[in-house]
Amino acid sequence: MPPIADHRSSPWSVFLIFLRLGLTSFGGPIAHLGYFREAFVMRRQWLSERSYAELVALCQFLPGPASSQVGIALGLSRAGYSGAVAAWAGFTLPSAIALILFALGLAHYGGALPNGALHGLKVVAVAVVAQAVWGMARTLCRGALRVALMLIAAGMVLLAPSAWAQVGVMIAAGVAGLLLFKPETGAEPDDALPIAISRRAGALWLMLFVLLLIGLPILAGWVSNSTLALVDAFYRTGSLVFGGGHVVLPLLQAEVVPSQWVSNDVFLAGYGATQAVPGPLFTFAAFLGASMTHAPSGWLGGVIALLAIFAPSFLLIFGALPFWASLRKSPRTQAALAGVNAAVVGLLLAALYRPVWTSAIFNGYDLALALLALVALMVWKLPPWLVVISGGLLGTALL
């Protein structure tokens, strides 16, 4: 693999790179990880395949949206705290703005994009995830033991499809790696993300995360304030969701529908619109905040809900990465990570089948379009954004 590129970038350049991804990354969180791998491991060489897999594993262990957390960590490594904010803003704002506009009056937004185009985008996501699985498996699953761990992890997750099963599989794979693998003599990972945060600062960020998680519900119970109640509900949801993506939807519904902040019909309409936009599914919070039946609502409510649900992701990444950077240098940790990395590929392999394949491939036309997109990515080396746009246009023509 080519040497890792220079580690510094301006926040503005980070924002523009992630803005392109935020405008074109359809397909959900698993597909986002595929887009990120192509953009930052293969094309820009910001980090190695191994370091990327370890970062994905760390973000899968943490609550919150894994793909957004990976993006925050990458921005942090390139341009510090401002880079983390720039990466998040570029990846998140396109869908958040679209959903707030929909909440403010575009009642037919979900129909603005033809169903065929939406389906074509889902089919392209199959190719994106398949490319990521193939590339990561070639690097991280060398040898029969690693391949076996990958397949066992994929099988277990398919048999027990839950966020807790994913966490359990990665823990078990780490134990297996500790017992079965030995790091090369004298080997020390030199491809870690450069994180300019001390362990003391990391501990303070983690303390702030816990303080807000405990303190906001208490404060909201003492003070009758609708803004504080909104912040508490969305911060708590962002703090306690493992698995990200669709897992957050039932928790959000439990927060906003029974309390009559948002009607169930509006909730379902917003859920449908969220499927039609690129970027993270957590931007659904912006739609809900803008749709509140009480103040704050509109743009202010959307922004507050969006910031509240993503705030835990920032605090956890800022808090965990300094300890992770030191921990991964341990030989025993390297052995465990060898197993975890194989399991991460297995999780992506399982996700390639369900939900990515099962929600997109229904007939021969779908399979042909997916294969064409895969060839375009892996053989013709076309940029993913071009393949995404072409897939949407072909989907419109075929359906």
C-alpha positions in Angstrom: 0.0 0.0 0.0 1.3 3.5 -0.7 2.7 5.5 2.3 0.2 7.3 4.4 -0.3 10.9 3.2 0.6 14.0 5.1 -1.4 14.3 8.3 -2.5 17.9 8.2 -5.3 19.6 6.3 -7.2 22.9 6.7 -10.7 22.6 8.2 -12.1 24.1 5.0 -10.6 21.4 2.8 -11.9 18.7 5.3 -15.4 20.3 5.1 -15.4 20.2 1.3 -14.3 16.6 1.1 -17.0 15.5 3.6 -19.6 17.8 1.9 -19.2 15.8 -1.3 -19.8 12.6 0.7 -22.7 14.2 2.4 -24.3 14.9 -0.9 -23.7 11.5 -2.5 -23.5 8.9 0.3 -26.8 7.1 0.0 -27.5 3.6 1.3 -27.3 3.9 5.1 -24.5 3.6 7.7 -22.9 0.4 6.3 -22.7 1.9 2.8 -21.2 5.1 4.4 -18.3 3.1 5.8 -17.7 1.8 2.3 -17.7 5.3 0.8 -15.3 6.4 3.6 -12.9 3.5 3.0 -12.7 4.3 -0.7 -12.2 8.1 -0.1 -9.8 8.0 2.8 -8.0 4.6 2.7 -7.8 3.9 -1.0 -7.8 7.4 -2.7 -6.3 9.8 -0.2 -4.3 7.4 2.0 -5.2 9.3 5.1 -4.9 6.0 7.1 -4.1 2.3 6.5 -6.6 -0.5 6.0 -5.8 -1.8 9.5 -6.1 1.5 11.2 -9.4 2.1 9.4 -10.8 -1.3 10.6 -9.7 -0.5 14.1 -11.4 2.9 14.0 -14.6 1.3 12.7 -14.4 -1.3 15.5 -14.0 1.4 18.2 -17.0 3.3 16.8 -19.1 0.2 16.7 -18.3 -0.3 20.4 -19.4 3.2 21.3 -23.0 4.3 21.4 -24.2 6.6 18.6 -23.9 6.7 14.8 -20.8 4.7 13.9 -20.3 6.2 10.4 -20.6 9.8 11.7 -18.2 9.0 14.5 -15.7 7.6 12.0 -16.0 10.9 10.1 -15.5 13.0 13.2 -12.4 11.0 14.1 -11.0 11.5 10.6 -11.6 15.2 10.7 -10.1 15.4 14.2 -6.9 13.7 13.0 -6.5 16.1 10.0 -7.3 19.5 11.5 -8.0 19.1 15.3 -11.2 20.1 16.9 -12.2 22.4 14.1 -11.6 19.6 11.6 -13.9 17.3 13.6 -16.6 19.9 13.4 -15.9 20.5 9.7 -16.1 16.8 8.8 -19.4 16.4 10.7 -20.9 19.5 9.2 -20.0 18.6 5.6 -21.4 15.1 6.0 -24.5 16.0 8.0 -25.8 19.4 6.8 -27.1 18.4 3.3 -29.6 15.9 4.7 -30.4 18.0 7.8 -31.2 21.1 5.7 -33.3 19.1 3.3 -35.3 17.5 6.2 -35.9 20.8 8.0 -37.2 22.3 4.7 -39.5 19.3 4.3 -40.7 19.7 7.9 -41.5 23.4 7.1 -43.9 22.7 4.3 -42.7 20.4 1.5 -45.4 17.9 2.2 -44.7 16.0 -1.0 -40.9 15.9 -0.6 -40.8 12.2 -0.4 -42.2 12.1 -4.0 -39.8 14.6 -5.4 -37.4 11.8 -6.2 -38.8 9.0 -8.3 -39.1 5.6 -6.7 -36.9 4.2 -9.4 -34.2 6.6 -8.6 -34.3 5.7 -4.9 -34.2 2.0 -5.8 -31.2 2.6 -8.1 -29.4 4.3 -5.2 -30.0 1.3 -3.0 -28.7 -1.1 -5.7 -25.5 1.0 -6.0 -25.0 0.7 -2.2 -24.8 -3.1 -2.8 -21.7 -2.5 -5.0 -20.2 0.0 -2.6 -20.4 -2.4 0.4 -19.3 -5.4 -1.7 -16.2 -3.4 -2.8 -15.4 -2.5 0.9 -15.8 -6.1 2.0 -13.6 -7.5 -0.7 -10.8 -4.9 -0.2 -10.8 -5.2 3.6 -10.9 -9.0 3.5 -7.9 -9.1 1.3 -5.9 -7.1 3.8 -7.3 -8.1 7.2 -8.3 -11.8 6.7 -5.2 -13.4 5.5 -4.9 -17.0 6.6 -7.4 -19.7 7.4 -7.9 -18.6 11.0 -8.9 -15.0 10.1 -11.1 -16.2 7.3 -12.8 -18.6 9.8 -13.3 -15.7 12.3 -14.8 -13.5 9.6 -17.3 -16.2 8.5 -18.2 -17.1 12.1 -18.8 -13.5 12.9 -21.0 -13.0 9.8 -23.0 -16.1 10.6 -23.6 -15.2 14.2 -24.8 -11.7 13.4 -27.1 -13.0 10.7 -28.6 -15.5 13.2 -29.0 -12.9 15.9 -29.5 -9.5 14.2 -29.1 -7.0 17.0 -26.7 -4.3 18.1 -25.8 -6.2 21.2 -25.0 -9.3 19.1 -22.6 -7.2 17.1 -20.8 -6.0 20.2 -20.7 -9.5 21.7 -19.3 -10.9 18.5 -16.5 -8.3 18.4 -15.7 -9.0 22.1 -15.5 -12.7 21.4 -13.4 -12.2 18.4 -11.0 -10.0 20.5 -10.7 -12.9 23.0 -10.1 -15.4 20.2 -7.4 -13.1 18.7 -5.7 -12.8 22.0 -5.5 -16.6 22.3 -4.8 -17.5 18.7 -2.7 -14.7 17.2 0.8 -13.4 18.0 1.9 -10.0 16.8 5.1 -10.0 14.8 8.3 -9.7 16.9 9.2 -6.1 17.5 6.1 -4.9 15.5 4.5 -1.7 16.7 1.7 0.0 14.8 2.9 3.2 13.2 -0.2 3.9 11.3 -2.4 5.3 14.0 -4.5 8.4 13.5 -2.5 11.4 14.9 -4.7 12.7 17.7 -3.5 15.8 19.5 -5.6 15.3 22.6 -4.0 14.3 25.9 -5.3 11.5 28.0 -6.2 14.1 30.7 -8.3 16.0 28.2 -9.9 12.8 27.1 -10.9 12.0 30.6 -12.5 15.4 31.0 -14.5 14.9 27.8 -15.7 11.5 29.1 -16.7 13.1 32.4 -18.6 15.8 30.6 -20.5 13.1 28.6 -21.5 11.3 31.8 -22.3 14.5 33.6 -24.7 15.6 30.9 -26.3 12.2 30.6 -27.1 12.1 34.3 -27.6 15.8 34.9 -29.9 16.8 32.0 -32.8 14.5 33.0 -32.6 15.8 36.6 -32.5 19.4 35.5 -35.4 18.8 33.0 -37.4 17.4 35.9 -36.7 20.4 38.1 -37.2 23.1 35.5 -40.3 23.2 33.3 -38.7 24.4 30.1 -39.5 23.0 26.6 -36.0 23.7 25.2 -34.3 21.9 28.0 -36.7 19.0 27.7 -35.9 18.8 23.9 -32.2 18.8 24.6 -32.5 16.1 27.3 -34.6 13.8 25.1 -32.3 14.0 22.0 -29.0 14.0 24.0 -30.2 10.9 25.9 -31.2 9.1 22.7 -27.9 9.9 21.1 -26.1 8.6 24.2 -27.9 5.2 24.5 -28.3 4.0 20.9 -26.0 1.1 20.0 -25.9 0.1 16.3 -27.0 3.6 15.1 -29.0 4.1 12.0 -32.4 2.5 12.1 -32.0 1.5 15.8 -32.5 5.2 16.7 -36.0 5.4 15.1 -38.1 3.5 17.7 -36.3 5.3 20.5 -37.1 8.7 18.9 -40.7 7.6 18.3 -41.0 6.7 22.0 -39.7 10.2 23.0 -41.8 12.5 20.7 -45.0 10.7 19.8 -46.5 9.7 23.3 -45.6 13.1 24.6 -47.5 14.6 21.6 -44.5 16.7 20.5 -45.0 15.2 17.0 -47.9 13.3 15.7 -47.4 9.7 14.5 -48.5 10.6 11.0 -45.8 13.4 10.8 -43.3 11.0 12.3 -43.9 8.4 9.6 -43.8 11.1 6.9 -40.4 12.3 8.1 -39.1 8.7 8.3 -40.1 8.2 4.7 -38.3 11.4 3.7 -35.2 10.4 5.6 -34.8 7.4 3.4 -34.7 9.7 0.3 -31.7 11.8 1.5 -28.0 11.0 1.7 -25.9 11.2 4.8 -26.6 9.9 8.4 -30.0 8.7 9.5 -29.6 10.6 12.7 -30.4 13.8 10.8 -34.0 12.6 11.3 -33.7 14.5 14.6 -33.6 17.8 12.6 -36.9 17.0 11.0 -38.5 16.2 14.4 -37.1 19.3 16.0 -38.5 21.4 13.2 -41.9 19.7 13.4 -42.5 20.2 17.2 -46.0 21.3 18.2 -44.4 23.7 20.8 -41.5 26.1 20.8 -38.7 25.7 19.9 -39.7 24.4 16.4 -38.9 25.4 12.9 -35.2 26.1 12.1 -34.4 26.7 15.8 -35.9 23.5 16.9 -34.3 21.5 14.1 -30.8 22.9 14.9 -31.2 22.3 18.6 -32.4 18.7 18.1 -29.6 18.0 15.6 -26.9 19.3 17.9 -28.3 17.5 20.9 -28.4 14.1 19.3 -24.9 14.4 17.9 -23.2 16.0 20.9 -22.6 12.6 22.6 -20.7 11.4 19.5 -18.3 14.3 19.7 -17.7 13.8 23.5 -17.2 10.1 23.2 -14.8 10.3 20.2 -12.8 13.1 21.9 -12.7 11.1 25.1 -12.0 7.6 23.8 -9.4 8.3 21.0 -6.5 9.4 23.3 -6.7 6.2 25.3 -7.2 4.1 22.2 -4.1 5.5 20.6 -2.0 4.3 23.6 -3.8 1.0 24.1 -3.4 -0.2 20.5 0.5 -0.2 20.9 0.3 -3.1 23.4 1.4 -6.4 21.8 -1.6 -8.1 23.5 -3.9 -5.5 22.2 -2.5 -6.0 18.7 -3.3 -9.7 18.9 -6.8 -9.0 20.1 -7.3 -6.4 17.3 -6.3 -9.0 14.7 -9.4 -11.0 15.8 -11.6 -7.9 16.0 -10.5 -6.7 12.6 -11.6 -10.0 11.1 -14.9 -9.8 12.9 -15.5 -6.3 11.5 -15.1 -7.6 8.0 -17.6 -10.4 9.0 -20.1 -7.7 10.2 -19.8 -5.9 6.9 -20.2 -9.2 5.1 -23.4 -9.9 7.0 -24.7 -6.4 6.4 -24.0 -6.9 2.7 -26.6 -9.6 2.7 -29.1 -8.0 5.2 -30.2 -5.3 5.0 -28.2 -4.1 1.9 -28.9 -7.0 -0.5 -32.3 -8.0 0.7 -33.6 -4.4 0.5 -32.3 -3.7 -3.0 -31.9 -6.9 -5.2 -35.3 -8.3 -6.3 -34.8 -9.4 -9.9 -32.4 -9.7 -12.7 -32.4 -6.0 -13.6 -31.3 -5.2 -10.0 -28.5 -7.8 -10.1 -27.3 -6.5 -13.5 -27.2 -2.9 -12.2 -25.4 -3.9 -9.1 -22.8 -5.8 -11.1 -22.4 -2.9 -13.5 -21.8 -0.6 -10.5 -19.3 -3.0 -9.0 -17.3 -3.1 -12.3 -17.4 0.7 -12.5 -16.0 1.0 -9.0 -13.4 -1.9 -9.1 -12.4 -2.2 -12.7 -13.0 1.1 -14.4 -12.1 3.0 -11.2 -14.9 5.6 -11.6 -15.4 7.9 -8.6 -18.2 6.8 -6.3 -20.2 10.0 -6.7 -20.4 9.4 -10.4 -21.5 5.8 -9.9 -24.2 7.0 -7.4 -25.6 9.5 -9.8 -25.5 7.0 -12.7 -27.2 4.4 -10.6 -30.1 6.8 -9.7 -30.6 7.7 -13.4 -30.5 4.0 -14.5 -32.9 3.1 -11.7 -35.3 5.8 -13.0 -35.1 4.4 -16.5 -35.5 0.8 -15.6 -38.4 1.2 -13.1 
